[in-house]
Amino acid sequence: MAHIKLQNIVKRYGDVTAVKDFNLEIEDKEFVVFLGPSGCGKTTTLRLIAGLEHPEEGDILIDGQRVNDLSPADRDIAFVFQFYALYPHLTVYGNIAFPLKAVKVERSEVDRRVKKVASILQISEMLDRKPSVLSGGEMQRVALGRAMVRQPKVYLLDEPMANLDAKLRVDTRAELKRLQHEFGATTIFVTHDQVEAMSLADRIAVIHQGVLQQIGTPHEIYNSPESLFVAGFMGMPTMNLLGAELGLREGHPALRLSHTDIWLPLPPQQQAKLTAAVERNGLVFGIRPEHIRAALEPGERRLAADVHLIEPLGSANILDLRLGTAAETQDPILLRVRTHPTFRAAVGEKVWFDFDPGQTRLFDRQTEQAIVL
């Protein structure tokens, strides 16, 4: 398939810089997901790779060849849009076969490829139907088939499942992952849905305001966020992010969560690294809700808090624990905790909790970058 390299890519629309100094390498046969909120530049980056947009600065290379000046047709890519854009007057067979007929592929080869792709996508019995009688999921599969039949170097998919209902999205997601593995195609998939990104990607590229925030495996992105944005964007619910400062607790260095009475022990070897960041900018303490252990009884090293809110989700409960009150705004300082659905607590009741020490994260408040201890 193809190796893709983006070098110092910049894309502007008037005074707005949509993509800023973007650098990324995508390996042959890799499935990479561009993830970020709406307007972050992920679709623009995809369109730059496709040749539908042109960068003001930087180079785009496919298999070592600079393609900045090549038309989309000459880049050997297939683009699947969010909206299916099927030809209503053609059958499913005609829609899938269209790109092959356009380049005058031999009729027998067209027939072989169309039927093979239709079999893989489980739409063989629909080849004689028109798009008007297909469901949304079936039309999406036809759009995927039209891209797959060309056997290009690169597949570019721009939120192709955004218009499907929840169950169909799950089924299509599994099918797409299977197809990518079977074809071994270099694939770039754009989405704002982190569940799609985590379940599909070999690597995830998290993008915010046109800047590549982090690139890594789903495990790396989720468990080792390199910035406050990534930490706050990934996860449902997202990581708890609380202001913190250094201090002494009974003569030993410790971390105090701002506006609370909670102190966390700090190994002496970590203090030196944190001191510089604290003196310059301050700290942000982070931990995911599932890495906090809640209990109904006090215990050694457990901390106490009142239950502010409970969200029963069926497979889990999300508890908001009130740790204190912000002095400036009088807003409550809340800690979100994921518990088993059988955990019985009531709003206003006191519960106890402790942190998994191996899962806590610290960030520089000003630079918003993770501090590696």
Secondary structure, 3 states (H helix, E strand, C coil): CCCEEEEEEEEEECCEEEEEEEEEEECCCCEEEEECCCCCCHHHHHHHHHCCCCCCEEEEEECCEECCCCCHHHCCEEEECCCCCCCCCCCHHHHHHHHHHHCCCCHHHHHHHHHHHHHHCCCHHHCCCCHHHCCHHHHHHHHHHHHHCCCCCEEEEECCCCCCCHHHHHHHHHHHHHHHHHHCCEEEEEECCHHHHHHHCCEEEEEECCEEEEEECHHHHHHCCCEHHHHHHCCCCCCEEEEEEEEEECCEEEEEECCECCEEECCHHHHHHHHHHHHHCCEEEEECHHHEEEECCCCCCCEEEEEEEEEECCCCEEEEEEEEECCCCCCEEEEEEEECCCCCCCCCCEEEEEECHHHCEEEECCCCEECCC
